Amino acid sequence: MNDEIEAEGIRATVNRDCGMMTFRVTDLGREVAMLHRAPWVGTAESRAEGVAPHLAQLEGDFFCAPFADASADGAPLHGWPANAAWEFLGASRKGGAVTGRWRLSRPAIGAEVGRELTVADGHPFLYQRHVLVGGAGRMPVANHAMLRLPSGGIIRTSPKRIFVTPENPQESDPARGRSALRYPAEAGDPRRFPKADGGTADLLASPFDTGHEDFVIAVEAPGHALGWTAVVRPAEGDLFVALRDARVLPLTMFWHSNGGRHYAPWSSRHKGVLGVEEGIGFDDGGFLPQALRAAMLVDGQPTAVELRAGRMTEVRHVLGQIAWPSGEPVVSVSLSGGMVRVTGEAGTRRDLPVLEGFLPKGG
């Protein structure tokens, strides 16, 4: 069952089964809908034995807690928020904004999980707030947005200190699939990231190879508040932008899924998909090298959400979609006075209304 919230120019939908979120924006007289939906969703394939709930419903964006391996919680990959039912608590309008509220049907690492999604008249943004209450231990969490890039995309981000691949590739058995990058590896320049074949990949272009499945972690450079990711689809003339507090969520994880998995339900057809997964983690050395995690902590960058009884932790994240007819790469995103300014490399500029106070100011 799906729930919808709507404001002028924007409509968001939540699947109660596992919390998948999608939204559509009307901007400059056209509809912009860049989020991905897996080809098996809603078919008999999605009900096959062994298919995790989140994989069966793979669409849009979803909240992961814990992100990645959740077996310690008895949950499938990405935790119960991505694999269990959500209860809709209702929606309300205040001024020009509509907020919907949901509650997860079971705890994540002992924490109760709540969700608020807000849309506002004339805003091209979906405002997300996830709240974790109680629990015990340290946990990586992330939002898991997925973009559909049928003709490719150009990626730009707020400043990063480094790009790294984890210890293990997404696919290591040639009979099952292929990863193109070297694992583990790191680079300060995302345009020259080491590949398994000895060459280099431009991580700011998607796709950067054919028939591959790859995962890259980009660690925010310390010292600024607003973290952003902008992905342009030049052929379609539109732009996706994600915003977050970089002091709370210091990681952007890019999942490049381009036909690199041969087994069901992927079947080599899951192509032109870019995951923009922004969050916090990992304590597990298999993802971030120990020296890097130590450097992050020295610079005040957290490496996990800390859960404990009586404590409330919130995760805020903003997704936006707009028309971008020039198709040019983005050079900067800044936030000031209730407006987000997006500037292209050739000088195109859009000033977009945003809920003031939801995220930190700055660039």
DRENLUMTI-115543 format. One record per residue (C-alpha): residue in one letter; residue number from 1; y, x negated, z negated. Coordinates in Angstrom, 1 decimal. Example, Ala and Ser with C-alpha at 12.3 -4.5 7.8 and 13.67 -1.06 7.14 Angstrom:
! residues 2
@rest A&nr 1&v -4.5&u -12.3&w -7.8
@rest S&nr 2&v -1.1&u -13.7&w -7.1
//
This chain:
! residues 363
@rest M&nr 1&v 0.0&u 0.0&w 0.0
@rest N&nr 2&v 3.5&u -1.2&w 0.9
@rest D&nr 3&v 6.8&u -0.8&w -0.9
@rest E&nr 4&v 10.2&u -1.0&w 0.8
@rest I&nr 5&v 13.7&u -1.7&w -0.3
@rest E&nr 6&v 16.6&u -1.4&w 2.1
@rest A&nr 7&v 20.3&u -2.1&w 2.3
@rest E&nr 8&v 22.7&u -2.0&w 5.2
@rest G&nr 9&v 21.4&u -4.5&w 7.8
@rest I&nr 10&v 18.3&u -5.6&w 5.9
@rest R&nr 11&v 14.9&u -4.1&w 5.0
@rest A&nr 12&v 12.2&u -5.8&w 2.9
@rest T&nr 13&v 8.6&u -4.9&w 2.5
@rest V&nr 14&v 6.1&u -5.9&w -0.3
@rest N&nr 15&v 2.3&u -5.5&w 0.0
@rest R&nr 16&v 1.0&u -4.5&w -3.4
@rest D&nr 17&v -2.5&u -5.8&w -2.8
@rest C&nr 18&v -1.4&u -9.5&w -3.2
@rest G&nr 19&v 2.4&u -9.5&w -3.1
@rest M&nr 20&v 3.1&u -10.6&w 0.4
@rest M&nr 21&v 6.8&u -10.1&w 1.2
@rest T&nr 22&v 8.4&u -9.7&w 4.6
@rest F&nr 23&v 12.0&u -8.8&w 5.7
@rest R&nr 24&v 14.0&u -8.0&w 8.8
@rest V&nr 25&v 17.7&u -8.4&w 9.4
@rest T&nr 26&v 20.1&u -6.8&w 11.9
@rest D&nr 27&v 22.7&u -9.4&w 12.8
@rest L&nr 28&v 25.1&u -9.7&w 15.8
@rest G&nr 29&v 23.6&u -6.5&w 17.2
@rest R&nr 30&v 20.0&u -7.6&w 17.3
@rest E&nr 31&v 17.0&u -7.7&w 14.9
@rest V&nr 32&v 15.9&u -11.0&w 13.5
@rest A&nr 33&v 12.3&u -11.3&w 12.2
@rest M&nr 34&v 11.1&u -14.9&w 12.1
@rest L&nr 35&v 8.3&u -14.6&w 9.5
@rest H&nr 36&v 4.7&u -15.0&w 10.5
@rest R&nr 37&v 1.7&u -12.6&w 10.3
@rest A&nr 38&v -1.8&u -14.1&w 10.8
@rest P&nr 39&v -3.7&u -12.5&w 13.8
@rest W&nr 40&v -6.6&u -11.4&w 11.7
@rest V&nr 41&v -4.5&u -9.3&w 9.2
@rest G&nr 42&v -5.6&u -5.7&w 9.3
@rest T&nr 43&v -8.7&u -6.4&w 11.3
@rest A&nr 44&v -12.4&u -6.4&w 10.3
@rest E&nr 45&v -12.1&u -10.3&w 10.1
@rest S&nr 46&v -9.9&u -10.0&w 7.0
@rest R&nr 47&v -12.7&u -8.2&w 5.2
@rest A&nr 48&v -15.3&u -10.8&w 5.9
@rest E&nr 49&v -17.3&u -12.2&w 2.9
@rest G&nr 50&v -15.6&u -15.2&w 1.3
@rest V&nr 51&v -12.1&u -14.6&w 2.6
@rest A&nr 52&v -9.7&u -14.9&w -0.3
@rest P&nr 53&v -7.3&u -12.0&w -0.8
@rest H&nr 54&v -4.2&u -14.0&w 0.1
@rest L&nr 55&v -5.8&u -15.4&w 3.3
@rest A&nr 56&v -6.9&u -11.9&w 4.3
@rest Q&nr 57&v -3.3&u -10.7&w 4.0
@rest L&nr 58&v -1.5&u -13.8&w 5.2
@rest E&nr 59&v 2.0&u -12.8&w 6.1
@rest G&nr 60&v 5.7&u -13.5&w 5.4
@rest D&nr 61&v 6.2&u -15.1&w 2.0
@rest F&nr 62&v 4.3&u -15.1&w -1.3
@rest F&nr 63&v 4.6&u -16.5&w -4.8
@rest C&nr 64&v 2.0&u -19.2&w -5.9
@rest A&nr 65&v 1.3&u -19.8&w -9.6
@rest P&nr 66&v -0.4&u -22.2&w -9.8
@rest F&nr 67&v 0.4&u -23.6&w -6.3
@rest A&nr 68&v -2.7&u -25.0&w -4.5
@rest D&nr 69&v -5.9&u -25.3&w -6.7
@rest A&nr 70&v -6.0&u -22.5&w -9.2
@rest S&nr 71&v -9.6&u -22.8&w -10.2
@rest A&nr 72&v -8.7&u -23.7&w -13.8
@rest D&nr 73&v -7.4&u -20.1&w -14.0
@rest G&nr 74&v -10.4&u -18.6&w -12.4
@rest A&nr 75&v -8.3&u -17.7&w -9.4
@rest P&nr 76&v -8.5&u -18.4&w -5.7
@rest L&nr 77&v -6.2&u -20.8&w -4.0
@rest H&nr 78&v -2.5&u -20.3&w -5.0
@rest G&nr 79&v -3.3&u -18.3&w -8.1
@rest W&nr 80&v -3.4&u -14.7&w -9.1
@rest P&nr 81&v 0.2&u -13.8&w -7.9
@rest A&nr 82&v -1.1&u -14.4&w -4.4
@rest N&nr 83&v -4.5&u -12.8&w -4.9
@rest A&nr 84&v -4.2&u -9.9&w -7.3
@rest A&nr 85&v -2.4&u -6.5&w -7.3
@rest W&nr 86&v 1.2&u -5.9&w -8.1
@rest E&nr 87&v 2.5&u -2.7&w -9.8
@rest F&nr 88&v 5.7&u -1.3&w -8.4
@rest L&nr 89&v 8.1&u -0.4&w -11.3
@rest G&nr 90&v 10.8&u 1.2&w -9.1
@rest A&nr 91&v 14.1&u 0.3&w -7.4
@rest S&nr 92&v 17.7&u 0.9&w -8.3
@rest R&nr 93&v 21.1&u 0.5&w -6.6
@rest K&nr 94&v 24.1&u -1.2&w -8.2
@rest G&nr 95&v 27.2&u -1.3&w -6.0
@rest G&nr 96&v 26.1&u -2.6&w -2.6
@rest A&nr 97&v 22.8&u -4.1&w -3.8
@rest V&nr 98&v 19.3&u -2.7&w -4.2
@rest T&nr 99&v 16.8&u -4.3&w -6.5
@rest G&nr 100&v 13.1&u -3.6&w -6.6
@rest R&nr 101&v 10.9&u -4.6&w -9.5
@rest W&nr 102&v 7.1&u -5.4&w -9.7
@rest R&nr 103&v 4.7&u -6.6&w -12.3
@rest L&nr 104&v 1.5&u -8.6&w -11.7
@rest S&nr 105&v -1.7&u -6.9&w -12.8
@rest R&nr 106&v -3.1&u -9.9&w -14.6
@rest P&nr 107&v -1.6&u -13.1&w -16.2
@rest A&nr 108&v -1.3&u -16.5&w -14.5
@rest I&nr 109&v -2.3&u -19.3&w -16.9
@rest G&nr 110&v -1.8&u -16.8&w -19.7
@rest A&nr 111&v 1.8&u -15.9&w -18.6
@rest E&nr 112&v 2.9&u -12.4&w -17.7
@rest V&nr 113&v 4.5&u -12.4&w -14.2
@rest G&nr 114&v 7.3&u -10.2&w -13.0
@rest R&nr 115&v 9.2&u -10.0&w -9.8
@rest E&nr 116&v 12.7&u -8.8&w -8.7
@rest L&nr 117&v 13.7&u -8.6&w -5.1
@rest T&nr 118&v 17.3&u -7.8&w -4.1
@rest V&nr 119&v 18.9&u -6.9&w -0.8
@rest A&nr 120&v 22.6&u -6.2&w -0.4
@rest D&nr 121&v 24.7&u -4.4&w 2.2
@rest G&nr 122&v 25.7&u -6.8&w 4.9
@rest H&nr 123&v 23.9&u -9.8&w 3.5
@rest P&nr 124&v 21.2&u -11.4&w 5.7
@rest F&nr 125&v 19.4&u -12.7&w 2.5
@rest L&nr 126&v 16.4&u -11.7&w 0.5
@rest Y&nr 127&v 17.0&u -12.7&w -3.1
@rest Q&nr 128&v 13.9&u -13.5&w -5.1
@rest R&nr 129&v 13.5&u -13.8&w -8.9
@rest H&nr 130&v 10.1&u -14.4&w -10.4
@rest V&nr 131&v 9.8&u -14.5&w -14.2
@rest L&nr 132&v 6.9&u -16.0&w -16.2
@rest V&nr 133&v 6.7&u -15.1&w -19.9
@rest G&nr 134&v 4.4&u -16.8&w -22.3
@rest G&nr 135&v 1.3&u -18.7&w -21.3
@rest A&nr 136&v 0.3&u -22.3&w -22.2
@rest G&nr 137&v 0.4&u -25.6&w -20.3
@rest R&nr 138&v 2.0&u -27.1&w -17.2
@rest M&nr 139&v 1.8&u -25.4&w -13.8
@rest P&nr 140&v 3.0&u -26.1&w -10.3
@rest V&nr 141&v 4.7&u -23.0&w -8.7
@rest A&nr 142&v 6.2&u -22.4&w -5.2
@rest N&nr 143&v 7.2&u -19.7&w -2.8
@rest H&nr 144&v 5.2&u -19.8&w 0.4
@rest A&nr 145&v 7.3&u -18.6&w 3.4
@rest M&nr 146&v 5.7&u -18.9&w 6.8
@rest L&nr 147&v 7.6&u -18.9&w 10.1
@rest R&nr 148&v 6.5&u -18.0&w 13.6
@rest L&nr 149&v 7.5&u -20.6&w 16.1
@rest P&nr 150&v 6.0&u -19.6&w 19.5
@rest S&nr 151&v 8.3&u -21.9&w 21.4
@rest G&nr 152&v 8.9&u -24.6&w 18.7
@rest G&nr 153&v 11.5&u -25.1&w 16.1
@rest I&nr 154&v 14.0&u -27.7&w 14.8
@rest I&nr 155&v 14.1&u -28.4&w 11.1
@rest R&nr 156&v 17.0&u -29.7&w 9.0
@rest T&nr 157&v 17.2&u -30.0&w 5.2
@rest S&nr 158&v 19.4&u -31.0&w 2.3
@rest P&nr 159&v 19.1&u -34.7&w 1.4
@rest K&nr 160&v 15.6&u -36.0&w 0.5
@rest R&nr 161&v 14.6&u -39.1&w -1.3
@rest I&nr 162&v 11.2&u -39.4&w 0.5
@rest F&nr 163&v 8.6&u -37.6&w 2.6
@rest V&nr 164&v 4.9&u -38.0&w 1.5
@rest T&nr 165&v 1.5&u -36.8&w 2.5
@rest P&nr 166&v -1.1&u -36.2&w -0.3
@rest E&nr 167&v -4.2&u -38.2&w -0.9
@rest N&nr 168&v -6.4&u -36.0&w 1.2
@rest P&nr 169&v -5.8&u -34.5&w 4.7
@rest Q&nr 170&v -5.9&u -30.8&w 5.4
@rest E&nr 171&v -8.9&u -31.4&w 7.7
@rest S&nr 172&v -11.1&u -34.5&w 7.6
@rest D&nr 173&v -14.3&u -33.2&w 9.4
@rest P&nr 174&v -13.8&u -33.3&w 13.2
@rest A&nr 175&v -16.3&u -30.4&w 13.5
@rest R&nr 176&v -14.1&u -28.2&w 11.4
@rest G&nr 177&v -10.6&u -29.4&w 12.4
@rest R&nr 178&v -8.0&u -32.1&w 12.7
@rest S&nr 179&v -5.0&u -33.5&w 10.8
@rest A&nr 180&v -2.6&u -35.7&w 12.8
@rest L&nr 181&v -0.8&u -37.5&w 10.0
@rest R&nr 182&v -1.9&u -40.4&w 7.9
@rest Y&nr 183&v -3.1&u -39.5&w 4.3
@rest P&nr 184&v -1.7&u -40.7&w 2.0
@rest A&nr 185&v 1.5&u -42.0&w 3.5
@rest E&nr 186&v 5.2&u -42.0&w 2.9
@rest A&nr 187&v 8.5&u -42.5&w 4.8
@rest G&nr 188&v 12.2&u -42.3&w 4.1
@rest D&nr 189&v 12.9&u -41.4&w 7.7
@rest P&nr 190&v 11.1&u -38.1&w 8.6
@rest R&nr 191&v 11.5&u -38.9&w 12.3
@rest R&nr 192&v 9.1&u -41.8&w 12.0
@rest F&nr 193&v 6.3&u -40.6&w 9.8
@rest P&nr 194&v 2.9&u -42.5&w 10.1
@rest K&nr 195&v 0.2&u -40.8&w 12.1
@rest A&nr 196&v -3.5&u -41.3&w 11.8
@rest D&nr 197&v -3.7&u -42.9&w 15.2
@rest G&nr 198&v -1.1&u -45.6&w 14.4
@rest G&nr 199&v 1.8&u -43.9&w 16.0
@rest T&nr 200&v 4.7&u -41.9&w 14.4
@rest A&nr 201&v 5.6&u -38.3&w 14.2
@rest D&nr 202&v 9.0&u -36.6&w 14.1
@rest L&nr 203&v 8.6&u -34.2&w 11.2
@rest L&nr 204&v 11.9&u -32.5&w 12.0
@rest A&nr 205&v 10.3&u -31.0&w 15.2
@rest S&nr 206&v 7.7&u -28.4&w 15.0
@rest P&nr 207&v 5.1&u -28.7&w 16.4
@rest F&nr 208&v 5.0&u -32.5&w 16.5
@rest D&nr 209&v 1.4&u -32.6&w 17.9
@rest T&nr 210&v -1.3&u -30.4&w 19.4
@rest G&nr 211&v -4.4&u -29.0&w 17.6
@rest H&nr 212&v -3.5&u -30.2&w 14.1
@rest E&nr 213&v -3.2&u -29.0&w 10.5
@rest D&nr 214&v -0.9&u -31.1&w 8.3
@rest F&nr 215&v 0.9&u -30.9&w 5.0
@rest V&nr 216&v 4.0&u -32.9&w 4.0
@rest I&nr 217&v 5.9&u -32.9&w 0.7
@rest A&nr 218&v 9.6&u -33.6&w 0.9
@rest V&nr 219&v 11.2&u -34.6&w -2.5
@rest E&nr 220&v 14.8&u -33.8&w -3.0
@rest A&nr 221&v 17.3&u -36.6&w -3.5
@rest P&nr 222&v 18.7&u -36.4&w -7.0
@rest G&nr 223&v 22.3&u -35.6&w -7.8
@rest H&nr 224&v 23.0&u -32.3&w -6.1
@rest A&nr 225&v 22.5&u -28.7&w -7.0
@rest L&nr 226&v 22.0&u -26.7&w -3.8
@rest G&nr 227&v 18.7&u -27.3&w -1.9
@rest W&nr 228&v 18.4&u -25.9&w 1.5
@rest T&nr 229&v 16.1&u -25.8&w 4.5
@rest A&nr 230&v 17.2&u -24.6&w 7.9
@rest V&nr 231&v 14.8&u -23.9&w 10.9
@rest V&nr 232&v 16.2&u -23.0&w 14.3
@rest R&nr 233&v 14.2&u -21.4&w 17.1
@rest P&nr 234&v 16.3&u -22.5&w 20.1
@rest A&nr 235&v 14.4&u -20.4&w 22.6
@rest E&nr 236&v 14.8&u -17.2&w 20.5
@rest G&nr 237&v 18.4&u -18.1&w 19.4
@rest D&nr 238&v 17.8&u -17.4&w 15.7
@rest L&nr 239&v 17.9&u -19.3&w 12.4
@rest F&nr 240&v 15.9&u -19.2&w 9.1
@rest V&nr 241&v 17.6&u -20.6&w 6.0
@rest A&nr 242&v 16.1&u -21.0&w 2.5
@rest L&nr 243&v 18.2&u -21.8&w -0.6
@rest R&nr 244&v 17.3&u -22.8&w -4.1
@rest D&nr 245&v 18.5&u -24.7&w -7.1
@rest A&nr 246&v 17.3&u -28.3&w -6.3
@rest R&nr 247&v 17.4&u -29.2&w -10.0
@rest V&nr 248&v 14.8&u -26.6&w -10.8
@rest L&nr 249&v 12.7&u -26.6&w -7.6
@rest P&nr 250&v 12.9&u -30.2&w -6.3
@rest L&nr 251&v 10.1&u -30.0&w -3.6
@rest T&nr 252&v 10.0&u -28.6&w -0.1
@rest M&nr 253&v 6.4&u -28.6&w 1.3
@rest F&nr 254&v 5.9&u -28.2&w 5.0
@rest W&nr 255&v 2.7&u -26.8&w 6.3
@rest H&nr 256&v 2.3&u -27.5&w 10.0
@rest S&nr 257&v -0.5&u -25.1&w 11.2
@rest N&nr 258&v -1.0&u -25.5&w 15.0
@rest G&nr 259&v -4.5&u -24.7&w 16.0
@rest G&nr 260&v -6.1&u -27.5&w 13.9
@rest R&nr 261&v -8.7&u -25.4&w 12.1
@rest H&nr 262&v -11.8&u -24.4&w 14.2
@rest Y&nr 263&v -13.6&u -22.2&w 11.7
@rest A&nr 264&v -13.1&u -18.5&w 10.9
@rest P&nr 265&v -10.8&u -16.8&w 10.4
@rest W&nr 266&v -8.5&u -19.6&w 11.9
@rest S&nr 267&v -10.7&u -20.1&w 15.0
@rest S&nr 268&v -8.2&u -22.6&w 16.6
@rest R&nr 269&v -5.8&u -19.7&w 17.3
@rest H&nr 270&v -3.5&u -20.1&w 14.3
@rest K&nr 271&v -0.7&u -21.9&w 16.3
@rest G&nr 272&v 3.0&u -22.4&w 16.1
@rest V&nr 273&v 3.2&u -21.7&w 12.3
@rest L&nr 274&v 5.4&u -23.6&w 9.9
@rest G&nr 275&v 5.1&u -23.1&w 6.2
@rest V&nr 276&v 8.3&u -23.7&w 4.2
@rest E&nr 277&v 7.0&u -23.8&w 0.7
@rest E&nr 278&v 9.5&u -24.6&w -1.9
@rest G&nr 279&v 8.7&u -25.2&w -5.6
@rest I&nr 280&v 7.9&u -27.5&w -8.4
@rest G&nr 281&v 4.9&u -29.8&w -9.1
@rest F&nr 282&v 2.6&u -31.7&w -9.3
@rest D&nr 283&v 1.1&u -33.4&w -12.3
@rest D&nr 284&v -2.0&u -34.1&w -10.2
@rest G&nr 285&v -1.8&u -37.6&w -8.8
@rest G&nr 286&v -3.6&u -36.4&w -5.6
@rest F&nr 287&v -0.3&u -34.9&w -4.4
@rest L&nr 288&v 2.5&u -37.1&w -5.6
@rest P&nr 289&v 2.1&u -40.8&w -6.4
@rest Q&nr 290&v 2.4&u -41.7&w -10.1
@rest A&nr 291&v 5.4&u -44.0&w -9.4
@rest L&nr 292&v 7.2&u -41.2&w -7.6
@rest R&nr 293&v 6.6&u -38.7&w -10.3
@rest A&nr 294&v 7.9&u -41.2&w -12.9
@rest A&nr 295&v 11.0&u -41.8&w -10.8
@rest M&nr 296&v 11.6&u -38.1&w -10.5
@rest L&nr 297&v 11.4&u -37.7&w -14.3
@rest V&nr 298&v 13.9&u -40.6&w -14.8
@rest D&nr 299&v 16.3&u -38.8&w -12.5
@rest G&nr 300&v 15.9&u -35.5&w -14.4
@rest Q&nr 301&v 13.7&u -33.8&w -11.7
@rest P&nr 302&v 10.9&u -31.7&w -13.3
@rest T&nr 303&v 7.3&u -32.1&w -12.1
@rest A&nr 304&v 5.9&u -28.8&w -13.4
@rest V&nr 305&v 6.8&u -25.5&w -15.1
@rest E&nr 306&v 6.1&u -25.7&w -18.8
@rest L&nr 307&v 4.6&u -22.5&w -20.2
@rest R&nr 308&v 4.4&u -21.6&w -23.9
@rest A&nr 309&v 4.3&u -18.6&w -26.1
@rest G&nr 310&v 7.6&u -16.8&w -26.4
@rest R&nr 311&v 9.2&u -18.7&w -23.6
@rest M&nr 312&v 10.6&u -17.2&w -20.4
@rest T&nr 313&v 10.8&u -19.2&w -17.2
@rest E&nr 314&v 12.5&u -17.9&w -14.0
@rest V&nr 315&v 12.2&u -19.1&w -10.4
@rest R&nr 316&v 15.0&u -18.1&w -8.0
@rest H&nr 317&v 14.7&u -18.5&w -4.3
@rest V&nr 318&v 16.7&u -17.1&w -1.4
@rest L&nr 319&v 15.5&u -16.5&w 2.2
@rest G&nr 320&v 17.8&u -15.7&w 5.1
@rest Q&nr 321&v 17.6&u -14.9&w 8.8
@rest I&nr 322&v 20.5&u -14.8&w 11.3
@rest A&nr 323&v 21.2&u -14.8&w 15.0
@rest W&nr 324&v 22.1&u -18.3&w 16.2
@rest P&nr 325&v 22.7&u -18.0&w 19.9
@rest S&nr 326&v 23.6&u -21.7&w 20.4
@rest G&nr 327&v 20.2&u -22.9&w 19.3
@rest E&nr 328&v 21.7&u -26.1&w 18.0
@rest P&nr 329&v 20.3&u -27.9&w 14.9
@rest V&nr 330&v 22.0&u -27.3&w 11.6
@rest V&nr 331&v 24.0&u -30.2&w 10.1
@rest S&nr 332&v 25.0&u -28.7&w 6.8
@rest V&nr 333&v 24.7&u -25.7&w 4.5
@rest S&nr 334&v 27.2&u -25.2&w 1.6
@rest L&nr 335&v 27.9&u -22.5&w -0.9
@rest S&nr 336&v 31.3&u -21.5&w -2.3
@rest G&nr 337&v 33.1&u -18.4&w -3.4
@rest G&nr 338&v 30.4&u -16.0&w -2.6
@rest M&nr 339&v 29.9&u -17.3&w 0.9
@rest V&nr 340&v 27.3&u -19.5&w 2.5
@rest R&nr 341&v 28.6&u -21.7&w 5.3
@rest V&nr 342&v 26.1&u -22.8&w 7.9
@rest T&nr 343&v 27.3&u -25.5&w 10.4
@rest G&nr 344&v 25.6&u -26.7&w 13.5
@rest E&nr 345&v 25.6&u -30.1&w 15.0
@rest A&nr 346&v 27.8&u -29.0&w 17.9
@rest G&nr 347&v 30.3&u -27.2&w 15.7
@rest T&nr 348&v 28.9&u -23.7&w 15.5
@rest R&nr 349&v 29.7&u -22.1&w 12.2
@rest R&nr 350&v 28.7&u -19.0&w 10.4
@rest D&nr 351&v 30.1&u -17.8&w 7.0
@rest L&nr 352&v 27.6&u -15.4&w 5.4
@rest P&nr 353&v 28.1&u -13.3&w 2.2
@rest V&nr 354&v 25.8&u -14.2&w -0.7
@rest L&nr 355&v 25.5&u -12.8&w -4.2
@rest E&nr 356&v 27.8&u -15.0&w -6.2
@rest G&nr 357&v 26.2&u -16.6&w -9.2
@rest F&nr 358&v 22.6&u -16.2&w -8.0
@rest L&nr 359&v 22.4&u -19.9&w -7.1
@rest P&nr 360&v 24.5&u -23.0&w -8.0
@rest K&nr 361&v 27.5&u -23.8&w -5.9
@rest G&nr 362&v 27.8&u -27.0&w -3.8
@rest G&nr 363&v 26.2&u -28.6&w -0.8
//
